[in-house]
Amino acid sequence: MRIKEHPILTFEEKPKLEFIYDGKKVSGYEGDTIASALHAIGVKTLSHSIHLKRPRGFYCAIGNCASCNMIVDGKPNIRTCVTLLKEGMVVKTQTNKGDLYD
C-alpha cells in the first residue's frame, strides 16, 4: 500500500518503527502518522460509528472529524491522522466513545 517508485518523486528511506496494534506487533516508518502507518499495512477501518456501528476510515486527515479516534498508550479519543507514530506505541481500536474497556 506504500508508494515506493514514482516517475517524478523520490522517497528517502526512513527508519522503521515497531508498534502494537490491537495486540499485534506491526511496523511503520518515522514520519508516518498512526493512521497512515495502519493504512499502509492494509487497515482501512479505524473506528465504528457509535450508534449504528458502521465502519469509519481515513476521512479528513487533518484532525477535524474524529473518524480516526483510537486508544493510544491508554488514552482514548486520540486522532490518529495527526498523531505521529512512535516506537513502541500501543494502539487499540476504540469501540465506544472514550471506551477504555475494549
C-alpha positions, 0 to 999 in steps of 0.5 A, a space after each residue: 500500500 506504500 508508494 515506493 517508485 514514482 516517475 517524478 518523486 523520490 522517497 528517502 528511506 526512513 527508519 522503521 518503527 515497531 508498534 502494537 496494534 490491537 495486540 499485534 506487533 506491526 511496523 511503520 516508518 518515522 514520519 508516518 502518522 498512526 493512521 497512515 502507518 495502519 493504512 499502509 499495512 492494509 487497515 482501512 477501518 479505524 473506528 465504528 460509528 457509535 450508534 449504528 456501528 458502521 465502519 469509519 476510515 481515513 476521512 479528513 486527515 487533518 484532525 477535524 472529524 474524529 473518524 480516526 479516534 483510537 486508544 493510544 498508550 491508554 488514552 482514548 479519543 486520540 486522532 490518529 491522522 495527526 498523531 505521529 507514530 512512535 516506537 513502541 506505541 500501543 494502539 487499540 481500536 476504540 469501540 465506544 466513545 472514550 471506551 477504555 474497556 475494549 
